[in-house]
Amino acid sequence: MMSTPPAASPSLMARIAATEIPDLVVMIGYGDELPVYRHARALWQFYAAHFPNIQIVFTRWSTKLAPGEVVDNGYDLLVGMGEQFRGEQAYDSTGVWSGSENAKFVYRQVAVQDYLLRTRSKPFFCYQLSLTSVVDFRVLSNVLRMLPASGCYAGPLQRLNGPEFVAGLTFVSGASTLFSSDALMRMRERYDPEHAICQFPNDVWQALVLEDYQRIVLPTFNFLRPRAPMADDAAVRAIARQQLQAGHYHFRVKTVAPQDAAGRREDVDPWIMLRIMETILASEPAPEAATLTLMQKYAWAATSGQPGPMPSRFHTPLFRGARDIPFNDEEVPDPV
Protein backbone atom coordinates (compact mmCIF):
# COMPACT_ATOMS: atom_id res chain seq x y z
CA MET A 1 0.00 0.00 0.00
CA MET A 2 1.40 3.39 -0.96
CA SER A 3 1.87 5.89 1.83
CA THR A 4 0.28 9.32 1.62
CA PRO A 5 2.61 12.34 1.83
CA PRO A 6 1.90 14.85 4.56
CA ALA A 7 -0.30 17.67 3.33
CA ALA A 8 1.49 20.99 2.95
CA SER A 9 -0.07 23.85 4.88
CA PRO A 10 -1.64 26.71 2.90
CA SER A 11 1.00 29.05 4.28
CA LEU A 12 3.81 26.76 3.09
CA MET A 13 2.29 26.47 -0.38
CA ALA A 14 1.85 30.23 -0.51
CA ARG A 15 5.50 30.78 0.42
CA ILE A 16 6.60 28.26 -2.21
CA ALA A 17 4.52 30.08 -4.83
CA ALA A 18 6.11 33.38 -3.81
CA THR A 19 9.65 32.13 -4.53
CA GLU A 20 11.31 34.60 -6.88
CA ILE A 21 14.70 34.66 -8.60
CA PRO A 22 14.36 37.53 -11.10
CA ASP A 23 17.83 37.14 -12.59
CA LEU A 24 17.46 33.39 -13.32
CA VAL A 25 16.37 31.52 -16.45
CA VAL A 26 16.05 27.73 -16.18
CA MET A 27 16.68 25.96 -19.50
CA ILE A 28 15.57 22.35 -19.98
CA GLY A 29 15.99 20.70 -23.37
CA TYR A 30 14.14 17.57 -24.39
CA GLY A 31 12.73 15.65 -27.32
CA ASP A 32 11.45 12.24 -28.35
CA GLU A 33 14.75 10.45 -27.87
CA LEU A 34 13.34 8.35 -24.99
CA PRO A 35 9.77 7.83 -23.74
CA VAL A 36 10.83 8.87 -20.25
CA TYR A 37 11.25 12.45 -21.48
CA ARG A 38 7.58 12.81 -22.41
CA HIS A 39 6.56 11.63 -18.95
CA ALA A 40 9.11 13.86 -17.22
CA ARG A 41 7.96 16.88 -19.24
CA ALA A 42 4.41 16.38 -17.96
CA LEU A 43 5.68 16.12 -14.39
CA TRP A 44 7.62 19.35 -14.79
CA GLN A 45 4.47 21.08 -16.01
CA PHE A 46 2.83 20.07 -12.71
CA TYR A 47 5.85 21.04 -10.62
CA ALA A 48 6.56 24.36 -12.32
CA ALA A 49 3.00 25.50 -11.59
CA HIS A 50 3.97 25.65 -7.89
CA PHE A 51 6.80 28.10 -8.71
CA PRO A 52 5.02 30.58 -10.99
CA ASN A 53 7.68 33.27 -10.51
CA ILE A 54 10.56 31.09 -11.70
CA GLN A 55 11.16 31.42 -15.44
CA ILE A 56 11.54 27.92 -16.88
CA VAL A 57 12.15 27.45 -20.60
CA PHE A 58 11.60 24.01 -22.15
CA THR A 59 13.27 23.65 -25.53
CA ARG A 60 12.71 21.19 -28.33
CA TRP A 61 13.06 20.86 -32.09
CA SER A 62 10.62 21.98 -34.78
CA THR A 63 10.75 20.92 -38.42
CA LYS A 64 8.30 23.71 -39.33
CA LEU A 65 10.63 26.61 -38.51
CA ALA A 66 13.53 27.99 -40.51
CA PRO A 67 16.96 26.70 -39.46
CA GLY A 68 17.98 28.36 -36.20
CA GLU A 69 14.65 30.20 -35.84
CA VAL A 70 13.43 30.27 -32.22
CA VAL A 71 9.73 30.67 -31.37
CA ASP A 72 7.89 30.49 -28.05
CA ASN A 73 4.57 28.66 -28.60
CA GLY A 74 3.43 29.16 -24.99
CA TYR A 75 4.45 25.66 -23.96
CA ASP A 76 7.93 25.09 -25.40
CA LEU A 77 10.63 27.22 -26.97
CA LEU A 78 10.88 25.72 -30.45
CA VAL A 79 14.10 25.72 -32.46
CA GLY A 80 14.14 25.28 -36.22
CA MET A 81 16.20 22.29 -37.29
CA GLY A 82 19.20 23.14 -39.44
CA GLU A 83 19.53 21.60 -42.91
CA GLN A 84 22.57 19.64 -41.80
CA PHE A 85 20.38 17.66 -39.41
CA ARG A 86 17.38 16.96 -41.63
CA GLY A 87 16.98 13.36 -42.75
CA GLU A 88 19.60 12.01 -40.35
CA GLN A 89 19.01 8.71 -38.64
CA ALA A 90 18.43 10.01 -35.14
CA TYR A 91 18.81 8.22 -31.83
CA ASP A 92 15.05 7.85 -31.35
CA SER A 93 14.85 5.72 -34.50
CA THR A 94 18.22 3.93 -34.42
CA GLY A 95 19.03 3.59 -30.72
CA VAL A 96 22.61 4.65 -31.54
CA TRP A 97 23.97 7.89 -30.10
CA SER A 98 26.53 9.48 -32.42
CA GLY A 99 28.79 12.48 -32.68
CA SER A 100 26.36 14.08 -35.10
CA GLU A 101 23.63 13.73 -32.47
CA ASN A 102 25.88 15.65 -30.06
CA ALA A 103 26.44 18.35 -32.69
CA LYS A 104 22.68 18.65 -33.12
CA PHE A 105 22.18 19.31 -29.41
CA VAL A 106 25.00 21.85 -29.30
CA TYR A 107 23.37 23.64 -32.26
CA ARG A 108 20.03 23.83 -30.43
CA GLN A 109 21.65 24.95 -27.19
CA VAL A 110 23.50 27.83 -28.86
CA ALA A 111 20.32 28.92 -30.68
CA VAL A 112 18.41 29.08 -27.38
CA GLN A 113 21.24 30.84 -25.54
CA ASP A 114 21.42 33.41 -28.33
CA TYR A 115 17.66 33.96 -27.97
CA LEU A 116 18.01 34.47 -24.20
CA LEU A 117 20.80 36.99 -24.70
CA ARG A 118 18.86 38.91 -27.35
CA THR A 119 15.68 39.12 -25.27
CA ARG A 120 17.30 40.28 -22.00
CA SER A 121 19.02 43.58 -21.36
CA LYS A 122 20.42 42.82 -17.89
CA PRO A 123 22.91 40.18 -16.73
CA PHE A 124 21.33 36.92 -15.58
CA PHE A 125 22.08 33.36 -14.55
CA CYS A 126 21.17 30.47 -16.85
CA TYR A 127 20.55 27.14 -15.13
CA GLN A 128 20.80 24.30 -17.65
CA LEU A 129 19.13 21.09 -16.44
CA SER A 130 18.42 17.57 -17.59
CA LEU A 131 14.70 16.84 -17.83
CA THR A 132 14.88 14.10 -15.19
CA SER A 133 16.23 16.54 -12.60
CA VAL A 134 14.20 17.99 -9.73
CA VAL A 135 15.18 21.31 -8.08
CA ASP A 136 14.19 23.07 -4.86
CA PHE A 137 14.25 26.64 -6.16
CA ARG A 138 14.00 28.09 -2.66
CA VAL A 139 17.41 26.66 -1.80
CA LEU A 140 18.80 27.46 -5.24
CA SER A 141 18.14 31.15 -4.50
CA ASN A 142 20.54 30.86 -1.56
CA VAL A 143 23.15 29.19 -3.74
CA LEU A 144 22.98 31.95 -6.35
CA ARG A 145 23.70 34.58 -3.71
CA MET A 146 27.01 32.81 -3.07
CA LEU A 147 28.09 32.76 -6.73
CA PRO A 148 29.81 35.49 -8.76
CA ALA A 149 27.51 37.43 -11.08
CA SER A 150 30.07 37.12 -13.89
CA GLY A 151 32.63 34.50 -14.80
CA CYS A 152 30.35 31.81 -13.39
CA TYR A 153 30.53 28.24 -14.69
CA ALA A 154 29.37 26.01 -11.85
CA GLY A 155 27.91 22.63 -10.95
CA PRO A 156 28.90 19.03 -10.19
CA LEU A 157 32.36 18.41 -11.62
CA GLN A 158 33.59 15.56 -13.81
CA ARG A 159 36.94 14.98 -15.48
CA LEU A 160 38.13 13.39 -18.72
CA ASN A 161 41.18 11.12 -18.93
CA GLY A 162 41.35 10.97 -22.71
CA PRO A 163 41.76 11.27 -25.63
CA GLU A 164 45.02 13.08 -25.11
CA PHE A 165 43.93 16.56 -26.23
CA VAL A 166 41.20 16.62 -23.57
CA ALA A 167 43.06 14.72 -20.84
CA GLY A 168 42.61 16.46 -17.51
CA LEU A 169 39.69 18.57 -18.75
CA THR A 170 37.35 19.39 -15.88
CA PHE A 171 33.75 19.88 -16.98
CA VAL A 172 30.44 20.51 -15.28
CA SER A 173 27.79 17.81 -15.54
CA GLY A 174 25.13 18.68 -18.09
CA ALA A 175 22.47 17.58 -15.61
CA SER A 176 23.03 20.72 -13.52
CA THR A 177 25.06 23.60 -14.96
CA LEU A 178 24.90 27.23 -13.83
CA PHE A 179 26.25 29.95 -16.13
CA SER A 180 26.42 33.69 -15.78
CA SER A 181 25.22 35.38 -18.97
CA ASP A 182 28.74 36.45 -19.98
CA ALA A 183 29.58 32.73 -20.27
CA LEU A 184 26.68 32.37 -22.72
CA MET A 185 28.16 35.23 -24.73
CA ARG A 186 31.55 33.51 -24.84
CA MET A 187 29.99 30.24 -25.98
CA ARG A 188 28.06 32.04 -28.70
CA GLU A 189 31.19 33.85 -29.90
CA ARG A 190 33.26 30.67 -29.94
CA TYR A 191 30.72 28.33 -31.49
CA ASP A 192 31.94 26.88 -34.77
CA PRO A 193 29.50 24.27 -36.07
CA GLU A 194 32.20 22.83 -38.34
CA HIS A 195 34.68 22.22 -35.53
CA ALA A 196 35.29 18.65 -34.42
CA ILE A 197 34.66 19.47 -30.76
CA CYS A 198 30.94 19.82 -31.57
CA GLN A 199 30.94 16.03 -31.88
CA PHE A 200 31.45 15.80 -28.11
CA PRO A 201 28.52 15.81 -25.66
CA ASN A 202 27.36 19.36 -25.02
CA ASP A 203 28.72 19.48 -21.46
CA VAL A 204 32.20 18.59 -22.74
CA TRP A 205 31.87 21.09 -25.62
CA GLN A 206 30.98 23.78 -23.07
CA ALA A 207 34.10 23.00 -21.06
CA LEU A 208 36.32 23.23 -24.14
CA VAL A 209 34.99 26.62 -25.28
CA LEU A 210 35.14 27.93 -21.71
CA GLU A 211 38.71 26.85 -20.97
CA ASP A 212 39.46 30.32 -19.62
CA TYR A 213 36.69 30.01 -17.01
CA GLN A 214 37.41 28.42 -13.67
CA ARG A 215 35.04 25.70 -12.52
CA ILE A 216 33.00 26.24 -9.35
CA VAL A 217 31.97 22.96 -7.76
CA LEU A 218 28.38 22.58 -6.54
CA PRO A 219 26.64 19.54 -5.02
CA THR A 220 24.09 17.16 -6.49
CA PHE A 221 22.34 14.00 -5.32
CA ASN A 222 21.55 11.16 -7.71
CA PHE A 223 18.86 8.50 -7.57
CA LEU A 224 20.51 5.59 -9.39
CA ARG A 225 19.34 2.44 -7.64
CA PRO A 226 17.19 0.18 -9.84
CA ARG A 227 13.67 0.00 -8.43
CA ALA A 228 10.50 -1.67 -9.61
CA PRO A 229 7.74 0.58 -11.02
CA MET A 230 5.84 2.42 -8.26
CA ALA A 231 8.00 0.69 -5.61
CA ASP A 232 9.82 1.91 -2.49
CA ASP A 233 7.52 4.90 -2.11
CA ALA A 234 8.27 5.60 1.56
CA ALA A 235 12.00 4.95 1.12
CA VAL A 236 12.35 7.42 -1.76
CA ARG A 237 10.51 10.10 0.19
CA ALA A 238 12.63 9.49 3.30
CA ILE A 239 15.91 9.68 1.35
CA ALA A 240 14.77 12.85 -0.42
CA ARG A 241 13.78 14.37 2.94
CA GLN A 242 17.17 13.51 4.47
CA GLN A 243 19.08 15.07 1.59
CA LEU A 244 16.88 18.18 1.54
CA GLN A 245 17.59 18.68 5.25
CA ALA A 246 21.29 18.27 4.48
CA GLY A 247 21.08 21.26 2.13
CA HIS A 248 20.68 19.69 -1.31
CA TYR A 249 18.76 21.57 -3.99
CA HIS A 250 19.39 19.43 -7.12
CA PHE A 251 18.36 15.81 -7.58
CA ARG A 252 18.99 13.78 -10.71
CA VAL A 253 17.05 10.61 -11.46
CA LYS A 254 18.60 8.14 -13.88
CA THR A 255 17.79 4.51 -13.26
CA VAL A 256 16.00 1.57 -14.88
CA ALA A 257 13.56 -1.12 -13.84
CA PRO A 258 15.34 -4.25 -12.56
CA GLN A 259 13.59 -6.53 -15.04
CA ASP A 260 14.60 -4.51 -18.10
CA ALA A 261 17.88 -2.67 -17.82
CA ALA A 262 17.82 -1.81 -21.53
CA GLY A 263 15.04 0.72 -21.65
CA ARG A 264 12.27 0.98 -19.10
CA ARG A 265 13.26 4.19 -17.39
CA GLU A 266 9.86 5.59 -18.27
CA ASP A 267 8.27 3.12 -15.83
CA VAL A 268 10.55 4.05 -12.92
CA ASP A 269 12.14 7.49 -13.12
CA PRO A 270 8.92 9.55 -13.30
CA TRP A 271 7.62 7.87 -10.14
CA ILE A 272 10.83 8.74 -8.30
CA MET A 273 10.71 12.29 -9.64
CA LEU A 274 7.13 12.69 -8.44
CA ARG A 275 8.02 11.49 -4.92
CA ILE A 276 10.90 14.00 -4.77
CA MET A 277 8.64 16.80 -6.01
CA GLU A 278 5.98 15.93 -3.43
CA THR A 279 8.59 15.85 -0.67
CA ILE A 280 9.90 19.29 -1.62
CA LEU A 281 6.39 20.73 -1.75
CA ALA A 282 5.63 19.34 1.72
CA SER A 283 8.90 20.53 3.33
CA GLU A 284 10.37 23.72 4.64
CA PRO A 285 13.54 24.69 2.75
CA ALA A 286 16.93 23.84 4.19
CA PRO A 287 18.58 26.69 6.11
CA GLU A 288 21.17 28.62 4.15
CA ALA A 289 23.83 27.47 6.63
CA ALA A 290 23.08 23.81 5.84
CA THR A 291 23.49 24.40 2.11
CA LEU A 292 26.72 26.34 2.62
CA THR A 293 28.14 23.51 4.76
CA LEU A 294 27.14 20.94 2.13
CA MET A 295 28.74 23.01 -0.63
CA GLN A 296 31.97 23.18 1.34
CA LYS A 297 31.97 19.45 2.06
CA TYR A 298 31.18 18.56 -1.54
CA ALA A 299 33.89 20.86 -2.87
CA TRP A 300 36.40 19.43 -0.40
CA ALA A 301 35.53 15.87 -1.46
CA ALA A 302 35.72 16.74 -5.17
CA THR A 303 39.07 18.49 -5.04
CA SER A 304 40.74 16.74 -2.10
CA GLY A 305 41.00 20.05 -0.30
CA GLN A 306 42.01 22.24 -3.25
CA PRO A 307 40.74 25.68 -2.17
CA GLY A 308 38.63 27.87 -4.43
CA PRO A 309 37.47 27.27 -8.01
CA MET A 310 39.18 24.62 -10.13
CA PRO A 311 41.26 25.39 -13.23
CA SER A 312 40.00 23.99 -16.52
CA ARG A 313 42.80 21.39 -16.64
CA PHE A 314 43.86 19.43 -13.61
CA HIS A 315 45.29 15.92 -13.71
CA THR A 316 44.66 14.90 -10.12
CA PRO A 317 41.58 12.62 -10.02
CA LEU A 318 38.36 14.04 -8.62
CA PHE A 319 36.69 12.62 -5.51
CA ARG A 320 39.66 10.60 -4.35
CA GLY A 321 39.61 11.69 -0.71
CA ALA A 322 37.56 10.60 2.27
CA ARG A 323 34.05 12.01 2.56
CA ASP A 324 31.12 11.80 4.93
CA ILE A 325 28.36 12.77 2.48
CA PRO A 326 26.57 10.34 0.14
CA PHE A 327 26.45 11.08 -3.58
CA ASN A 328 23.54 8.81 -4.50
CA ASP A 329 20.88 6.49 -3.13
CA GLU A 330 23.11 3.44 -3.64
CA GLU A 331 25.21 4.84 -0.77
CA VAL A 332 22.19 5.34 1.49
CA PRO A 333 20.32 2.35 2.94
CA ASP A 334 16.59 2.50 2.47
CA PRO A 335 15.08 3.66 5.77
CA VAL A 336 13.16 0.87 7.49
C-alpha positions, 0 to 999 in steps of 0.5 A: 500500500502506498503511503500518503505524503503529509499535506502541505499547509496553505501558508507553506504552499503560498511561500513556495509560490512566492519564490522569486529569482528575477535574474534566473532563467532555467533551460531544460531541453528535451525531445522524443529520444526516450519515452521517459522524457515525455513523462518527465515533461508532464511532471515538470508542467505540474511542478513548475506551476507551484513556482510561478515566478521562476522562469523555466524554458523548455526547448525542443526541435521543430521541423516547421521553422527555418533553421535556427529560428526560435519561437515560443509557442506558450508551452515550449521554446521551439528551435528550427532544425538546421539543414545539416540535421534533416533526414539524419538517422536520429537516436530515437529511431536507431538507438545509436547515439553518435557524434552528429547527435551531439552536434545537433544538441550543441546547435540547439543549445547555442540557438536558445542561448542566443535567444536568451541573450537577445531578449534580455538587457540585464545580466542573468544566470542560466541554469541548464538542467536535464529533464529528469532533474528535480530542483528546490528553487528556494534553496537554489536562490541561496546558492545563487547569492554565493556565486559570482555574477560574472565569470560563473561556470558552476555545478557538479564536476567531472573529469576526462582522462582521454583522448590526449587533447582533452586529458585532464579537462574538468567539466560541469555535468550537463544535468546541472550547470549554472552559467552567468550570462557572460559565459553564454556570450563567450559560448556564442562567440566561440561556437563553430558548427564545423569544428570537431569538438561539436561532436562531443557531448554538449557538457564537454563542448561547453568545457572546451569553449570555456577553458578560460573560465574556472570551474565552481563545484556545486553539489548534487544528489543522484537517484541511481538504484534500480527499483520496480515501477511504483515501488519503495515509495516511503523509502524514496521520500525518506531519502529525499527528505534527508538530503533536503535537510542536508542542504541539497537543492538538485536531484537527478534521477537516472535509473532503470527497472530491474527486469529490463535494464535496456530501456524501461526508465519511463516506468521508474524514473517519473515515479521517483521524480514525483516522490521527490517533487511531493517531498519538496512541496511538503517541506520547509527549505533547508537553512542557508547554513546547511546548504553552505556547509554541504557546498563546502563538504562537496567541494572538499571531497571533489578536489581533495582540499584544493581551495577555491574554483578549479582550473579547466585542466587538472590531472589529479583525479576528482573525488579521491579523498575521504568524505562523509556525504553520500552522492547517490541512493546506492550509498544510502540504505533505504530507511526501514 
